[in-house]
């Protein structure tokens, strides 16, 4: 019950009491006015949201940090009476969501449509809702609200930067003994033929078999083990470091900047996730087969594959990853190394300053694998020191190395050697 409703009820009771005591008819007439006002206002509010429809339509439910997320919101008045005011409130957990609006008047059988644009500043999954629709009577005595649950969710991928040059150890080239594992990608290893299925590219049709069998036949391929690249991301909570950070305030001018410069939060977790995403895209653009291993909330292992679909799998895993694991990077290497094909490139991304990082790298090299290490300097994030000592040990072993520090240009840090 609002303050206005209480005032009207008090006035009604005062008029009734004054009429009974004094016997004057004017007090009874005033009480009738207040009573009618209460009844009419309640009936107005009771039906005001009936026949009102709201719908949210997102252009895409996948986007990247730094991009603009655009959503179309449609509000329709399907009833026979006008709506004097309607307020749309966006209760999504998406930071700086701009879906709330206030409409002063909507005529019968009319609607309103508007676009909500939000600059994406944080990776993760965000429900597009719930959405609250508010209105009431003209006097504000009985406000009403209706909440619509979220129908879709938005997945925000981590930031990716362009990598122009990254270590690819010698000897890791296409060729070698074929694995007995089918792949939709074209590789040097043909595995056989099968009947054509809708969606198969025409350049994979085996015309000799097609002519012989009088029906379309398609070639199949197997994976090449020496083309594999494995990315190991250290998601253990031990040694993680971060600094206080305030998300930038949203301005209308930022939405129209063609080159919006997004600054990563000063956290080893965020830097590691962005580095992993950037390296995965780099190798997939080179048509290499890329796999991903990490242990955040759960142990995640994505088998190696090529193409845009594989990048989407890795980015989805990275968008949801949180550094909450108790398993250090050398433990992750010990678990997975025995399942990796000899000659594969292993990219280790870690913030750890423990000497076990050097031992894990040596362990990979002794198993015939090709390790590459990306060190996130935890000391620059007000964390434990020791990254330079780890880097010197890896340089002595002639292991390809990249070092990323807080505030550094990720593109240059990953493209230029240590």
C-alpha positions in Angstrom: 0.0 0.0 0.0 1.5 3.3 -1.1 1.5 6.6 0.9 -1.1 8.1 -1.4 -3.4 5.2 -0.9 -3.1 5.6 2.9 -3.8 9.3 2.7 -7.0 8.7 0.6 -8.2 6.0 3.1 -7.6 8.4 6.0 -9.5 11.2 4.2 -12.4 8.8 3.5 -12.6 7.8 7.2 -12.4 11.4 8.4 -15.2 12.4 6.1 -17.4 9.5 7.2 -16.7 10.3 10.9 -17.3 14.0 10.4 -20.6 13.3 8.6 -21.8 11.0 11.4 -20.9 13.5 14.1 -22.1 16.7 12.4 -24.9 15.2 10.3 -23.8 17.5 7.3 -24.4 15.9 3.9 -21.3 17.5 2.4 -19.1 15.1 4.4 -20.9 12.1 3.1 -20.6 13.5 -0.5 -16.9 13.9 0.0 -16.6 10.3 1.4 -18.4 9.1 -1.8 -15.8 10.9 -3.9 -12.9 9.3 -2.0 -14.5 5.9 -2.2 -15.2 6.1 -5.9 -11.6 7.3 -6.4 -10.2 4.2 -4.6 -12.5 1.8 -6.5 -11.8 3.3 -9.9 -8.1 3.5 -9.3 -8.0 -0.1 -8.2 -10.0 -1.3 -11.2 -7.7 0.7 -13.5 -4.6 -0.8 -12.1 -6.1 -4.3 -12.0 -6.5 -4.4 -15.8 -3.7 -2.0 -16.9 -1.2 -4.7 -17.8 -3.7 -7.1 -19.4 -3.2 -7.1 -23.1 0.3 -5.7 -22.9 3.0 -7.8 -24.6 6.7 -7.4 -24.3 9.3 -9.3 -26.3 13.1 -9.2 -26.4 15.1 -10.2 -29.5 18.8 -10.4 -29.6 20.7 -10.3 -32.8 23.1 -12.9 -31.5 23.6 -14.8 -28.3 27.4 -15.0 -28.8 29.7 -12.0 -28.6 33.2 -10.9 -27.6 34.4 -8.6 -24.9 34.7 -5.1 -26.2 32.0 -5.5 -28.8 28.5 -3.9 -28.8 25.6 -6.1 -27.9 22.4 -5.0 -29.6 18.9 -6.1 -28.5 15.6 -5.2 -29.9 12.7 -4.8 -27.4 9.1 -4.6 -28.6 6.2 -3.4 -26.4 2.7 -3.7 -27.7 -0.7 -2.5 -26.3 -3.2 -5.0 -27.6 -6.0 -3.7 -25.4 -8.8 -1.2 -26.2 -7.8 1.3 -23.6 -4.7 3.6 -23.6 -1.8 3.0 -21.2 -0.9 6.3 -19.7 2.5 5.1 -18.7 4.6 2.0 -18.9 8.0 1.4 -17.5 10.3 -1.4 -18.8 13.0 -2.4 -16.3 15.9 -4.6 -17.4 17.0 -6.8 -14.4 19.7 -8.7 -16.3 23.0 -9.3 -14.6 24.8 -8.0 -17.8 27.0 -5.1 -16.6 25.7 -1.7 -17.8 22.7 -3.2 -19.4 20.7 -0.5 -21.2 17.3 -2.1 -21.7 15.3 0.0 -19.3 12.8 2.6 -20.7 9.8 4.8 -19.6 6.9 5.4 -22.0 4.4 8.2 -21.2 1.5 7.1 -23.4 0.7 4.2 -25.6 -2.5 4.3 -27.6 -4.8 1.3 -28.1 -3.5 -1.3 -30.6 -0.2 0.6 -30.8 3.3 -0.3 -29.7 6.8 0.9 -29.1 10.1 -0.5 -30.3 13.6 0.5 -29.3 17.1 -0.8 -29.5 19.2 -1.5 -26.4 23.0 -1.2 -27.0 25.5 -2.3 -24.4 29.3 -2.3 -24.5 30.4 -5.8 -23.3 33.1 -5.4 -20.6 33.1 -8.8 -18.9 33.3 -12.4 -20.1 30.9 -15.0 -18.9 27.2 -16.0 -19.4 24.5 -13.5 -18.7 20.7 -14.2 -18.8 18.8 -11.7 -20.8 16.3 -11.0 -18.1 14.2 -11.1 -16.1 12.3 -8.1 -17.4 9.9 -6.1 -15.2 6.9 -4.2 -16.6 5.5 -1.5 -14.3 2.4 0.7 -14.5 -0.5 1.9 -12.4 -3.5 4.2 -12.2 -3.3 8.0 -13.1 -3.1 8.9 -9.4 -0.4 6.5 -8.4 -2.5 4.8 -5.7 -2.1 1.2 -6.9 1.1 0.6 -8.8 1.4 -2.8 -10.4 4.3 -4.9 -11.7 4.7 -8.0 -13.8 8.0 -9.8 -14.1 8.8 -11.9 -17.2 11.6 -14.5 -16.8 14.7 -14.6 -19.0 14.2 -16.5 -22.3 17.8 -16.5 -23.6 21.3 -16.1 -22.3 24.2 -14.2 -23.7 27.7 -15.8 -23.8 30.5 -13.3 -23.8 33.8 -14.6 -25.2 37.1 -13.4 -23.7 39.2 -10.7 -25.4 41.3 -11.9 -28.3 44.3 -10.1 -29.8 46.1 -10.6 -33.1 49.3 -12.6 -32.8 51.7 -12.1 -35.7 54.4 -14.5 -34.8 54.4 -17.3 -32.2 57.0 -20.2 -31.7 56.3 -23.3 -33.7 59.1 -25.7 -32.9 60.9 -27.4 -35.8 59.7 -30.8 -36.7 56.0 -30.1 -36.0 54.8 -30.1 -39.6 52.0 -31.9 -41.4 52.8 -35.5 -42.2 53.6 -38.6 -40.2 51.7 -41.7 -39.1 47.9 -41.3 -39.4 45.6 -41.6 -36.4 42.6 -43.8 -36.7 40.3 -40.9 -35.9 37.9 -39.4 -38.4 37.7 -35.6 -38.9 35.5 -33.3 -41.0 38.6 -31.4 -42.0 40.7 -32.1 -45.1 44.1 -33.6 -44.2 46.9 -35.4 -46.1 45.5 -38.8 -44.9 42.5 -40.1 -46.9 40.6 -42.8 -44.8 38.0 -44.0 -47.3 34.7 -43.1 -48.9 31.1 -42.9 -47.9 27.8 -41.9 -49.4 27.3 -38.2 -50.0 25.3 -36.4 -47.2 23.6 -33.0 -47.5 26.1 -30.2 -46.6 29.2 -32.1 -47.8 31.5 -29.8 -50.0 31.5 -30.7 -53.6 35.3 -30.7 -53.7 35.3 -33.8 -51.5 33.3 -35.9 -53.9 35.2 -38.9 -55.2 34.2 -38.9 -58.9 35.7 -42.3 -59.8 33.6 -44.1 -57.1 30.6 -42.0 -58.0 30.7 -43.1 -61.6 31.3 -46.7 -60.7 28.4 -46.9 -58.2 26.1 -44.5 -59.9 25.6 -42.4 -56.8 27.5 -39.6 -55.1 30.4 -40.7 -52.9 32.4 -38.5 -50.6 36.0 -38.9 -49.3 36.8 -39.2 -45.6 40.0 -38.1 -43.9 41.9 -39.0 -40.7 43.7 -36.7 -38.3 47.5 -36.0 -38.6 49.1 -36.4 -35.2 52.1 -34.1 -35.9 49.8 -31.2 -36.7 48.3 -31.1 -33.2 48.8 -28.1 -30.9 47.7 -28.5 -27.2 47.1 -25.4 -25.0 47.4 -26.0 -21.3 46.0 -23.2 -19.2 47.0 -22.9 -15.5 43.7 -22.3 -13.7 44.9 -23.2 -10.2 44.0 -20.6 -7.5 47.5 -20.9 -5.9 49.6 -17.9 -6.8 46.8 -16.0 -8.6 47.1 -12.2 -8.2 45.0 -9.2 -9.0 44.7 -5.5 -8.3 41.7 -3.4 -7.5 39.8 -2.4 -10.7 36.9 -0.2 -11.5 34.9 -1.0 -14.6 34.9 2.1 -17.0 31.8 4.2 -16.9 29.6 3.9 -19.9 29.1 6.9 -22.1 27.1 7.3 -25.3 30.2 8.3 -27.2 31.9 5.0 -26.4 29.2 3.1 -28.3 30.1 4.8 -31.6 33.9 4.6 -31.4 35.2 2.5 -34.3 38.4 1.6 -32.3 37.4 1.0 -28.7 40.4 0.2 -26.6 39.4 -2.4 -24.0 41.7 -2.7 -21.0 41.9 -6.1 -19.4 41.3 -6.2 -15.6 44.6 -6.4 -13.7 44.3 -10.1 -12.9 46.5 -13.1 -13.8 43.3 -15.0 -14.4 42.0 -12.6 -17.1 45.3 -12.3 -18.8 45.8 -16.1 -18.9 42.3 -16.6 -20.4 42.9 -13.9 -23.1 46.3 -15.3 -24.0 44.9 -18.8 -24.4 42.1 -17.5 -26.6 44.5 -15.5 -28.8 46.9 -18.4 -29.3 44.1 -20.8 -30.1 42.8 -18.5 -32.8 46.4 -18.0 -34.2 47.0 -21.7 -34.7 43.5 -22.4 -36.0 44.0 -19.7 -38.6 47.1 -21.6 -39.7 44.9 -24.6 -40.2 46.6 -26.5 -37.3 44.7 -29.0 -35.2 44.3 -27.4 -31.7 43.3 -29.0 -28.4 42.7 -27.4 -25.0 43.2 -28.6 -21.4 42.5 -26.7 -18.2 41.2 -27.4 -14.7 39.1 -24.6 -13.4 35.8 -25.5 -11.7 36.2 -28.9 -13.4 38.8 -30.6 -15.5 38.2 -29.6 -19.1 39.7 -31.4 -22.1 38.7 -30.5 -25.7 40.2 -33.0 -28.2 42.2 -31.4 -31.1 40.4 -30.3 -34.2 40.5 -27.6 -36.8 38.1 -24.8 -38.0 35.8 -22.2 -36.6 33.7 -24.8 -34.7 36.8 -25.8 -32.7 37.5 -22.1 -31.9 33.9 -21.7 -30.6 34.3 -24.7 -28.3 37.5 -23.3 -26.8 36.1 -19.8 -26.4 33.0 -21.1 -24.7 35.1 -23.1 -22.2 37.3 -20.0 -21.6 34.3 -17.7 -21.1 33.0 -19.8 -18.2 36.4 -20.7 -16.7 37.2 -19.5 -13.2 40.6 -20.1 -11.4 39.3 -22.2 -8.6 41.3 -25.4 -9.1 43.7 -27.0 -6.6 45.6 -28.8 -9.4 48.8 -27.0 -10.3 50.1 -26.9 -13.9 52.7 -29.6 -13.4 50.0 -31.9 -12.1 47.9 -31.2 -15.1 50.8 -32.0 -17.4 51.6 -35.2 -15.5 48.0 -36.4 -16.0 47.6 -35.5 -19.7 51.1 -36.0 -21.1 50.8 -39.7 -21.5 47.8 -39.3 -23.8 49.5 -36.8 -26.2 51.0 -37.9 -29.6 54.8 -37.5 -29.9 55.8 -34.4 -31.9 52.8 -32.3 -30.7 53.3 -28.7 -29.7 52.4 -28.1 -26.0 51.7 -24.4 -25.1 51.9 -24.0 -21.3 50.3 -20.8 -20.0 51.0 -20.3 -16.3 51.3 -17.7 -13.6 53.2 -20.0 -11.3 56.7 -19.1 -10.0 57.5 -22.6 -8.7 60.5 -24.4 -10.1 58.2 -27.3 -10.9 57.2 -25.4 -14.1 60.8 -25.9 -15.4 60.6 -29.6 -14.4 57.3 -30.1 -16.1 58.7 -28.5 -19.3 61.7 -30.8 -19.2 59.4 -33.8 -18.7 57.4 -32.8 -21.8 60.6 -32.5 -23.9 61.9 -35.9 -22.7 58.7 -37.5 -23.9 59.3 -36.2 -27.5 56.9 -33.3 -27.2 57.6 -29.7 -28.2 56.9 -27.3 -25.2 56.4 -23.6 -25.6 55.8 -21.5 -22.4 53.9 -18.3 -21.8 54.6 -16.9 -18.3 52.2 -14.4 -16.8 54.3 -12.3 -14.5 52.4 -12.5 -11.2 54.8 -10.0 -9.6 53.5 -7.2 -11.8 50.0 -7.9 -10.4 51.2 -7.5 -6.8 51.6 -11.3 -6.6 54.6 -13.5 -5.8 57.9 -12.7 -7.4 60.1 -15.2 -9.3 58.9 -15.1 -13.0 62.3 -13.9 -14.2 64.1 -16.8 -12.5 61.7 -19.3 -14.2 62.3 -17.5 -17.5 66.1 -17.8 -17.2 65.9 -21.5 -16.5 63.7 -22.0 -19.5 66.1 -20.0 -21.7 69.0 -22.1 -20.5 67.0 -25.2 -21.7 66.4 -23.4 -25.0 62.6 -23.6 -24.6 60.6 -21.1 -26.7 59.3 -18.5 -24.3 57.0 -15.5 -24.0 56.5 -13.3 -20.9 53.4 -11.2 -20.3 53.3 -8.4 -17.7 50.5 -6.2 -16.4 49.6 -3.4 -18.8 51.6 -4.8 -21.7 50.3 -4.9 -25.2 49.3 -8.6 -25.5 49.8 -8.6 -29.3 53.4 -7.5 -29.0 54.1 -9.6 -25.9 53.0 -12.8 -27.6 54.6 -12.0 -31.0 58.0 -10.8 -29.7 60.4 -13.3 -27.9 61.6 -12.8 -24.4 
